[in-house]
Amino acid sequence: MPTPIESTEPAPPQTPRLAQAYIVLVTLGGAAVLGYGLWNWQSHDWGRFLFYLGISAIASGMKVTLSAGSGTMSMNFLFILIGIASLSLGETLVMGCGGILFQRFFLAKRPPRAVQSIFNVASIACSIGASYFAYHAGLRLESWFEAPLLLMFAAGAFFLTNTFSVALVIALTEEKSAWAVWRESYFWSFPNYLVGAAVALGLNAFSKAFGWQSSLLVLPVLYVVYRSHRLYVERLEEDKLHAEQQRRHAEELASLHRRTIQTLAVAVEAKDQTTRDHLARVEVYAMEIGRELGLSENELKALEAASLLHDIGKLAVPEYIISKPGKLTPEEFEKMKIHPIVGAELIEQVEFPYPVAPMVRGHHEKWDGSGYPDGLAGEGIPIGARILAAVDCLDALASDRQYRRALPLDEALAMVRREAGRSFDPRIVEVLSRRYKELERMAKASVVAQKTKLSTELKVERGAAPAAGFEASADTTANDLTSIHNSMQAAETQRILLDRVDRELSNCVSQPEIFTLASEILRSEIPYDVLAVYQCEGERLLPVFLDGEAQRQFSSLEIPMGMGLAGWVAENNKAIMNGNPSVEPGYLNDPSRFSTLGSALAVPLETASGVTHVLSLYRQGRDAFRTRELNTLLPISARLARRLELAPQPR
């Protein structure tokens, strides 16, 4: 049922000036219309007027709340239309404005604000004036549909004037679009105004036939219509609330998935710090390529998650393998190859609503079927995994790693292009080739959210010992490489060499003497260009003995524990062969150094108190050292460590 509309929005502490000016304008317009109507007052039947005034006041209490709570609608519009058709302008204005005041001052749950009350009365007065003018504008069709058409015009004029004036003040007050407020909150009510015009037409005809007193019969009907309309509006609000709850639930679920992804990505970073920027860059590249290739919404969501989580399986790979600054052994590579499988299994436990796990499992598959773990080929590899394979490789080549420096982006792309049709999908490589500079700019310009830093370096003071107690101390150098020791002990030449080492070391009483003897023996057995001995000083390693033509390049090194070749050997108590010397901290970003030294052989020197030194040999050329030389160095380093334990510490 159509009804006058009034604003119920609480005014903000400071109403904008434009809204204030508009309220003053509407108030002046309403006062002018009301003054004109009262000045030209006419009443041909005071009984009928007072009767309609009373019913209008009762009907004004029958109101419903509009959508989004932007206003209320009362039922006295029906009698305003009757007044427009059968009463004077003054009588209709008193009836309409009186109903609004009765509603606000006698039926309101809280005292109304003066400004709001004045604006609502003025707005209703303007609406009644516009509607009255539309009905009495002089349009005469001399036909049976003249009365219905005039009432329809009057209802339309009232609807536009009343609803838009309220929508405009709300829009100006809240700085919203007036059109948007009107469309969302009021436009849907227009059919009710047309129904009201039809009811008013019927009541007018009934009154003419049986007298205006017969209008009392409309009160029960009016109440039924009001209740039906109120139930309808409440049902709309319930449906809207349900839809909003579903939307909020979907957003919360999506946010939960995103937080899960970010948490898991942080877990990967705690294991492999080189992935921190790598993951963010891969995400930018992968998502842009996915959009260009026309991936569906679900595929893009899966790709976004997989780009951050494709390496999560590395949680199952020993840390010394992940951080090793050199080539992997066949056994270490076998352990590394499980990470796509473990990653997919972990992702399956999350139960994402889109296919993330297949992308994670397949991101090391190759176009020609030579990849791992399943040997998939061509279109049989999930499209997201194909994108990740190419993007992951490009970014890895263009980033610093423990075992090499970053390549220039153009060179990295050239290597990827050479693998198109073998390792990578040619279509994806074509997009990369065409857009790599643009994607690189986007990756650098993208604002990556600050990731949580885990407390991996925190020292926990409480907890003196594990429940099962500590493991007894033992010499673990040989335990790690037992098979190598066994083979060396079997060789007569090794026995002779070790006897010489033991014999000559017994005459050394200081660390410099021990290191000098080691350099003399090793130069004949394992030729090198530079020999460096680093001593562990807290969380850093410092060179304490150098030999060779390029030794000056090493004299100023300070290597953090765990960083570079020597730092990794000290932290993991493991040897490394044919590592890249250029990754030693202090030289990683300095291309002027280590221009010729291309290989390193480094072993830990472990005493009862742990690793105290790292012995490193450097040569020109790549892959210059052989397994035989590593097997020779290991037992010598064990004897050096034992002798160092007995030697006095230098001042």
C-alpha positions in Angstrom: 0.0 0.0 0.0 1.4 3.4 -0.9 2.3 5.7 1.9 4.1 9.0 2.6 7.8 8.5 3.4 9.8 10.2 6.1 13.5 10.1 6.9 14.5 8.3 10.1 18.2 8.5 9.6 19.9 10.1 12.7 21.7 13.3 11.7 25.5 13.2 12.0 27.1 15.5 14.6 28.0 18.0 11.8 25.6 18.2 8.8 27.3 19.3 5.6 26.6 22.8 4.5 25.1 21.7 1.2 22.6 19.5 3.1 21.8 22.4 5.4 21.1 24.6 2.5 18.8 21.9 0.9 16.9 21.5 4.2 16.3 25.3 4.3 15.2 25.3 0.7 12.7 22.5 1.2 11.4 24.1 4.4 10.8 27.4 2.6 9.1 25.6 -0.2 6.8 23.6 2.2 6.0 26.7 4.2 5.0 28.5 1.0 2.7 25.7 -0.1 1.2 25.4 3.4 0.7 29.1 3.6 -1.0 29.3 0.2 -3.3 26.4 1.1 -4.3 27.9 4.5 -4.7 31.4 3.0 -7.1 30.1 0.4 -8.9 27.8 2.9 -12.2 26.3 1.8 -14.3 23.6 3.4 -17.7 22.6 2.0 -18.3 19.9 4.6 -16.7 20.2 7.9 -18.0 16.8 9.0 -16.4 14.9 6.2 -13.1 16.8 6.6 -12.9 16.1 10.3 -13.8 12.4 9.7 -11.1 12.0 7.1 -8.6 13.9 9.4 -9.3 11.4 12.2 -9.0 8.4 9.9 -5.8 9.8 8.4 -4.3 10.2 11.9 -5.1 6.6 12.7 -3.7 5.4 9.4 -0.4 7.4 10.0 0.3 4.9 12.9 0.3 2.0 10.5 3.8 2.2 9.1 6.6 -0.1 8.0 10.4 0.4 7.9 11.9 0.8 4.5 14.8 -1.2 3.1 18.1 -0.5 4.8 16.3 1.5 7.5 16.5 4.7 5.4 12.9 5.7 6.4 9.4 4.6 7.2 6.1 4.5 5.3 2.7 5.2 6.8 -0.8 4.4 5.4 -2.3 7.9 5.4 -1.3 8.4 1.7 -4.6 6.7 0.8 -6.6 9.5 2.4 -4.3 12.2 1.0 -5.2 11.0 -2.5 -8.9 11.0 -1.5 -8.5 14.5 -0.2 -6.8 15.6 -3.4 -9.8 14.2 -5.4 -12.6 15.5 -3.2 -11.3 18.2 -0.7 -9.6 21.5 -1.0 -5.8 22.0 -1.0 -5.9 23.5 2.5 -7.9 20.6 3.9 -5.6 18.0 2.2 -2.5 19.8 3.5 -3.9 19.8 7.1 -4.8 16.2 6.8 -1.4 15.1 5.4 0.8 17.3 7.6 -1.4 16.6 10.7 -0.9 12.9 10.2 2.9 13.3 10.1 2.9 15.4 13.3 0.5 13.0 15.0 2.8 10.1 14.1 6.0 11.8 15.2 4.7 13.3 18.5 2.2 10.8 19.8 3.3 7.5 18.2 7.1 7.8 18.1 9.2 5.7 20.5 11.6 8.6 21.2 11.3 12.4 21.0 11.8 13.6 17.5 14.4 16.1 16.5 13.0 19.5 15.6 14.9 19.9 12.3 13.8 16.4 11.2 10.2 17.0 12.0 10.2 20.4 10.2 11.8 18.9 7.2 9.3 16.0 7.0 6.3 18.2 7.3 7.7 20.6 4.7 8.5 17.6 2.4 4.9 16.3 2.7 3.5 19.8 2.0 5.6 20.0 -1.2 4.5 16.5 -2.2 0.8 17.3 -1.6 1.1 20.6 -3.5 2.8 18.9 -6.5 0.2 16.0 -6.4 -2.7 18.5 -6.1 -1.5 20.5 -9.0 -1.1 17.4 -11.2 -4.7 16.3 -10.4 -6.2 19.8 -11.0 -3.9 20.9 -13.8 -6.9 21.3 -16.2 -6.4 18.0 -18.1 -9.9 17.1 -19.2 -10.4 14.1 -21.4 -14.2 13.9 -21.1 -13.9 10.1 -20.9 -14.5 7.3 -18.4 -10.8 6.9 -17.8 -10.3 10.5 -16.9 -10.6 10.0 -13.1 -8.2 7.0 -13.1 -5.7 8.8 -15.2 -5.7 11.9 -13.0 -5.3 9.9 -9.8 -2.4 8.0 -11.4 -0.7 11.4 -12.3 -1.3 12.6 -8.7 0.1 9.4 -7.2 3.2 9.6 -9.5 3.8 13.3 -8.7 3.5 12.6 -4.9 5.8 9.6 -5.2 8.6 11.4 -7.1 8.4 14.6 -4.9 8.2 12.7 -1.6 10.8 10.0 -2.2 13.4 12.0 -4.0 13.3 14.9 -1.5 14.0 12.4 1.3 16.6 10.5 -0.8 18.4 13.7 -1.6 18.7 14.9 2.0 20.1 11.5 3.0 22.6 11.5 0.1 23.8 15.0 1.0 24.1 14.2 4.7 26.0 11.0 4.2 27.8 12.1 1.0 26.3 9.3 -1.1 24.8 9.3 -4.6 21.2 10.5 -4.5 20.3 8.3 -7.4 21.8 5.2 -5.7 19.9 6.0 -2.4 16.6 6.6 -4.3 17.0 3.5 -6.4 17.9 1.1 -3.6 15.5 2.4 -0.9 12.5 3.9 -2.6 12.1 3.0 -6.3 10.7 -0.5 -5.5 7.7 1.1 -3.7 6.3 2.8 -6.8 3.8 0.0 -7.7 2.2 0.5 -4.2 1.4 4.1 -5.1 -0.4 3.0 -8.2 -2.4 0.4 -6.1 -3.2 3.2 -3.7 -4.5 5.3 -6.5 -6.8 2.5 -7.6 -8.1 2.0 -4.0 -8.7 5.8 -3.7 -10.6 5.7 -6.9 -12.8 2.9 -5.6 -13.5 4.7 -2.3 -14.4 7.9 -4.1 -16.9 6.1 -6.2 -18.3 4.2 -3.2 -18.6 7.5 -1.3 -20.5 9.2 -4.1 -22.9 6.3 -4.3 -23.5 5.7 -0.5 -22.1 8.8 1.2 -18.8 9.6 2.7 -19.8 7.9 6.0 -19.4 4.5 4.2 -15.7 5.1 4.3 -15.7 3.6 7.8 -16.0 0.2 6.1 -12.5 0.7 4.6 -10.8 0.6 8.0 -10.8 -3.3 8.4 -9.6 -3.6 4.8 -7.0 -1.0 5.4 -5.6 -2.9 8.4 -5.5 -6.2 6.5 -3.6 -4.5 3.6 -1.2 -2.9 6.1 -0.5 -6.1 7.9 0.0 -7.9 4.5 2.4 -5.2 3.3 4.3 -5.2 6.6 4.7 -8.9 6.5 5.9 -8.6 2.9 8.5 -5.9 3.9 9.6 -8.0 6.9 10.1 -11.0 4.6 12.2 -8.9 2.3 14.3 -7.8 5.2 14.7 -11.4 6.4 15.8 -12.5 2.9 18.2 -9.6 2.6 19.6 -10.4 6.1 20.0 -14.1 5.1 21.7 -13.1 1.8 24.0 -10.7 3.8 24.9 -13.5 6.2 25.7 -15.8 3.4 27.8 -13.2 1.7 29.6 -12.5 5.0 30.1 -16.2 5.6 31.6 -16.6 2.1 33.9 -13.6 2.7 35.0 -15.1 6.1 35.7 -18.4 4.5 37.7 -16.8 1.7 39.6 -14.8 4.4 40.2 -18.0 6.3 41.6 -19.7 3.3 43.8 -16.7 2.6 45.1 -16.6 6.2 45.7 -20.4 6.0 47.8 -19.9 2.8 49.8 -17.0 4.4 50.4 -19.1 7.5 51.6 -22.0 5.6 53.8 -19.8 3.4 55.4 -18.4 6.6 56.1 -22.0 7.6 58.0 -22.5 4.3 59.9 -19.3 4.8 61.0 -20.4 8.3 62.6 -23.5 6.6 64.0 -21.8 3.5 64.6 -18.0 3.8 65.5 -17.7 0.1 61.8 -18.2 -0.8 60.6 -15.0 1.0 60.7 -12.6 -2.0 60.5 -15.5 -4.4 56.9 -16.5 -3.4 55.6 -12.9 -3.8 57.2 -12.5 -7.2 56.0 -15.9 -8.5 52.4 -14.9 -7.4 52.5 -11.7 -9.4 53.9 -13.4 -12.5 51.6 -16.4 -12.3 48.4 -14.5 -11.7 48.9 -12.2 -14.6 49.8 -15.0 -17.0 46.8 -17.0 -15.7 44.4 -14.0 -16.5 45.9 -13.6 -20.0 45.4 -17.3 -20.7 41.7 -17.1 -19.7 41.7 -19.3 -16.5 38.4 -19.6 -14.7 37.8 -17.9 -11.4 38.3 -21.1 -9.5 41.5 -21.8 -11.4 42.8 -18.4 -10.6 42.1 -18.8 -6.9 43.8 -22.2 -7.0 46.8 -20.6 -8.8 47.0 -17.8 -6.3 47.2 -20.3 -3.4 49.6 -22.7 -5.3 52.0 -19.8 -6.1 52.5 -19.2 -2.4 52.4 -22.9 -1.3 54.1 -24.8 -4.2 57.3 -25.3 -2.0 55.5 -26.2 1.2 56.7 -29.8 0.8 60.2 -28.7 1.6 59.1 -28.9 5.2 59.8 -32.6 4.9 63.3 -32.1 3.4 66.3 -31.9 5.7 67.3 -28.3 6.2 71.0 -28.9 5.4 69.9 -30.0 1.9 67.6 -27.0 1.3 70.3 -24.5 2.4 73.3 -26.3 0.9 75.4 -23.8 -1.1 76.5 -26.3 -3.6 75.5 -29.2 -5.9 73.3 -31.9 -4.4 74.5 -35.5 -4.2 72.2 -38.2 -5.8 71.0 -39.2 -2.4 70.2 -35.6 -1.5 68.4 -35.0 -4.7 66.2 -38.1 -4.0 65.2 -36.5 -0.8 64.5 -33.2 -2.5 62.3 -34.8 -5.1 59.7 -35.8 -2.5 58.7 -32.1 -1.8 56.0 -31.8 -4.6 54.3 -35.0 -3.3 54.5 -34.1 0.4 53.3 -30.6 -0.5 50.2 -31.9 -2.4 49.4 -34.2 0.5 49.6 -31.3 3.0 47.4 -29.1 0.8 44.8 -31.9 0.5 44.3 -31.7 4.3 43.3 -28.1 4.0 40.4 -29.0 1.7 40.4 -25.9 -0.5 37.3 -25.4 -2.6 39.4 -25.2 -5.7 42.2 -27.5 -7.2 45.4 -26.4 -5.4 46.9 -29.8 -4.7 47.3 -30.9 -8.4 49.2 -27.7 -9.2 51.5 -28.1 -6.2 52.2 -31.8 -7.1 52.9 -31.0 -10.8 55.0 -27.8 -10.6 58.2 -29.9 -11.4 56.7 -31.8 -14.3 58.2 -31.0 -17.7 56.4 -30.6 -21.1 58.2 -33.5 -22.6 57.4 -35.9 -19.7 60.9 -36.0 -18.2 60.0 -34.2 -15.0 58.9 -35.5 -11.6 57.2 -37.0 -9.6 54.7 -38.5 -12.0 56.3 -38.0 -15.5 53.3 -36.1 -16.8 53.6 -34.5 -20.2 52.0 -31.8 -22.4 48.4 -31.0 -21.7 48.3 -33.7 -19.1 50.1 -31.4 -16.7 47.5 -29.0 -14.9 47.6 -25.6 -16.5 48.4 -24.0 -13.1 51.4 -26.3 -12.6 52.7 -25.5 -16.1 52.5 -21.8 -15.3 54.3 -22.3 -12.0 57.0 -24.4 -13.6 58.0 -21.7 -16.1 57.6 -18.7 -13.7 59.4 -20.6 -10.8 62.4 -21.3 -13.1 62.6 -17.8 -14.4 62.5 -16.2 -11.0 65.0 -18.8 -9.5 67.5 -18.0 -12.3 67.1 -14.3 -11.8 67.5 -14.5 -8.0 70.6 -15.0 -5.8 70.9 -18.6 -4.5 73.2 -20.2 -2.0 75.2 -21.8 -4.8 75.3 -19.0 -7.4 74.7 -15.4 -8.2 71.5 -14.2 -9.9 71.5 -14.0 -13.7 70.3 -10.8 -15.5 66.7 -11.1 -16.3 67.3 -11.2 -20.0 69.7 -14.0 -19.7 67.4 -15.9 -17.4 64.5 -15.5 -19.9 66.8 -16.7 -22.7 67.5 -19.9 -20.8 63.7 -20.4 -20.2 63.0 -19.9 -23.9 65.5 -22.5 -24.9 63.5 -25.0 -22.8 60.2 -24.2 -24.5 58.7 -27.4 -25.9 61.0 -29.5 -23.7 60.6 -28.3 -20.1 57.9 -25.7 -20.5 54.6 -25.1 -22.3 55.5 -23.0 -25.4 52.3 -21.0 -25.0 53.3 -19.9 -21.5 56.9 -19.1 -22.6 55.5 -16.9 -25.4 53.5 -14.9 -22.8 56.5 -14.6 -20.6 58.7 -13.5 -23.5 56.2 -10.8 -24.5 55.4 -9.5 -21.1 58.4 -10.2 -18.8 59.5 -6.6 -18.5 56.0 -5.4 -17.7 55.6 -8.3 -15.2 58.9 -7.5 -13.6 57.8 -3.9 -13.1 54.5 -5.1 -11.6 56.4 -7.5 -9.2 58.7 -4.7 -8.0 55.8 -2.2 -7.6 53.4 -4.6 -5.9 52.9 -3.9 -2.2 53.4 -7.2 -0.4 51.9 -7.5 3.0 54.4 -7.7 5.9 54.8 -11.3 6.7 55.0 -12.7 10.2 58.5 -13.1 11.4 58.8 -16.3 13.4 60.9 -16.4 16.6 63.4 -18.9 15.2 66.4 -17.1 16.8 64.8 -16.8 20.3 66.7 -18.5 23.1 64.3 -20.2 25.6 65.7 -19.9 29.1 63.4 -22.4 30.7 63.7 -26.2 30.2 67.0 -27.5 31.5 67.0 -30.9 29.7 64.6 -33.2 27.7 62.6 -35.8 29.7 64.7 -38.6 28.2 68.0 -36.8 29.0 70.8 -35.7 26.7 72.6 -37.9 24.2 76.1 -38.8 25.4 78.9 -36.8 23.6 80.6 -38.6 20.7 82.9 -37.9 17.8 80.3 -37.5 15.0 82.7 -36.5 12.2 83.3 -40.1 11.3 79.7 -41.2 11.9 78.4 -39.0 9.1 80.9 -40.4 6.5 81.6 -43.9 7.8 81.6 -45.5 4.4 84.1 -42.9 3.2 86.4 -43.5 6.1 86.3 -47.3 5.6 87.3 -47.0 2.0 90.2 -44.6 2.8 91.5 -46.8 5.6 91.7 -49.6 3.1 94.1 -47.8 0.9 97.8 -48.2 1.8 98.7 -44.8 0.4 96.2 -43.2 2.7 97.7 -45.0 5.6 101.1 -43.7 4.8 99.9 -40.2 4.4 98.0 -40.3 7.7 101.1 -41.7 9.5 103.0 -38.7 8.2 100.4 -36.3 9.3 100.3 -37.8 12.8 104.0 -37.8 13.1 104.5 -34.2 11.9 101.5 -32.8 13.9 103.0 -34.2 17.1 105.8 -31.6 16.8 103.3 -28.6 16.4 102.5 -26.8 19.5 100.6 -23.7 18.3 97.7 -23.1 15.9 99.9 -21.2 13.3 102.3 -24.2 13.2 99.4 -26.6 12.7 97.9 -24.6 9.9 101.3 -24.1 8.2 101.9 -27.8 8.3 98.4 -28.5 6.9 99.0 -26.2 4.0 102.4 -27.9 3.1 100.9 -31.4 3.2 97.7 -30.4 1.3 99.5 -28.5 -1.4 101.2 -31.7 -2.5 98.1 -34.0 -2.1 95.3 -31.6 -3.1 96.6 -28.7 -5.2 94.8 -25.5 -4.5 95.0 -21.8 -5.4 93.9 -20.5 -2.0 93.7 -22.2 1.4 91.7 -20.5 4.1 91.0 -21.5 7.7 88.1 -19.8 9.4 87.6 -19.7 13.1 84.2 -19.7 14.7 83.8 -16.6 16.9 80.2 -16.6 18.3 77.8 -16.1 15.4 80.5 -15.3 12.8 83.6 -16.9 11.2 86.8 -15.0 10.8 89.9 -16.0 8.6 92.8 -16.9 10.9 95.2 -18.5 8.3 95.5 -17.9 4.6 97.8 -19.3 1.9 97.9 -18.7 -1.9 98.2 -15.9 -4.4 94.7 -14.6 -4.0 94.7 -14.7 -0.2 94.2 -10.9 0.1 90.6 -11.3 -1.1 89.8 -13.4 2.0 91.6 -11.4 4.7 88.6 -9.0 5.4 85.8 -11.6 5.3 83.4 -11.8 8.3 81.0 -14.7 7.5 77.8 -15.0 9.6 77.1 -18.5 10.9 75.0 -20.4 8.4 75.7 -18.1 5.5 77.8 -18.8 2.4 79.9 -22.0 2.0 82.0 -21.8 5.2 79.0 -20.7 7.3 76.9 -23.6 6.0 79.7 -26.1 6.7 80.1 -24.7 10.3 76.4 -24.7 11.1 75.6 -28.2 9.6 78.9 -29.9 10.4 79.0 -31.3 6.9 81.6 -31.1 4.1 80.8 -29.5 0.8 82.6 -30.1 -2.6 82.7 -27.8 -5.6 80.7 -25.0 -4.0 80.7 -21.6 -5.6 83.2 -19.3 -3.8 81.3 -16.2 -5.0 78.5 -16.8 -2.5 80.6 -16.2 0.5 79.1 -13.1 2.3 80.8 -9.9 1.4 81.4 -11.0 -2.2 77.9 -12.1 -3.3 77.1 -8.7 -4.9 80.7 -7.7 -5.8 81.4 -9.0 -9.4 85.0 -7.7 -9.2 86.0 -10.4 -6.8 86.5 -14.2 -7.4 86.7 -13.6 -11.1 88.7 -16.8 -11.5 88.1 -18.9 -8.4 85.2 -21.2 -9.4 85.3 -24.2 -7.0 85.6 -24.7 -3.2 86.2 -27.7 -1.0 85.3 -27.1 2.6 85.3 -29.3 5.7 84.5 -28.7 9.4 87.2 -29.1 12.1 85.3 -30.4 15.1 86.5 -30.8 18.6 84.7 -32.0 21.7 83.2 -28.5 22.1 81.8 -28.6 18.5 82.9 -27.1 15.2 85.7 -24.6 15.9 87.1 -24.0 12.5 86.4 -24.5 8.8 89.1 -25.5 6.4 88.4 -24.3 2.8 90.4 -24.9 -0.4 89.7 -22.9 -3.5 90.6 -23.5 -7.2 90.1 -21.9 -10.5 87.4 -23.3 -12.8 84.1 -25.0 -12.0 83.8 -28.5 -10.6 87.6 -28.6 -10.1 87.7 -31.0 -7.1 87.1 -34.8 -7.2 85.6 -37.2 -4.7 89.1 -38.8 -4.2 90.4 -35.4 -2.9 87.4 -35.1 -0.5 88.2 -38.6 0.8 91.8 -37.5 1.3 90.9 -34.3 3.1 88.4 -35.7 5.6 90.7 -37.9 7.7 93.4 -35.2 7.6 90.8 -32.6 8.9 89.9 -35.0 11.7 93.5 -35.2 12.9 93.9 -31.4 12.6 90.9 -30.9 14.8 92.2 -33.2 17.5 95.6 -31.4 17.4 93.9 -28.0 17.6 92.1 -29.1 20.7 95.4 -29.6 22.5 97.0 -26.4 21.1 96.8 -23.2 23.2 94.4 -20.5 21.9 96.3 -17.6 20.2 96.1 -14.3 22.0 
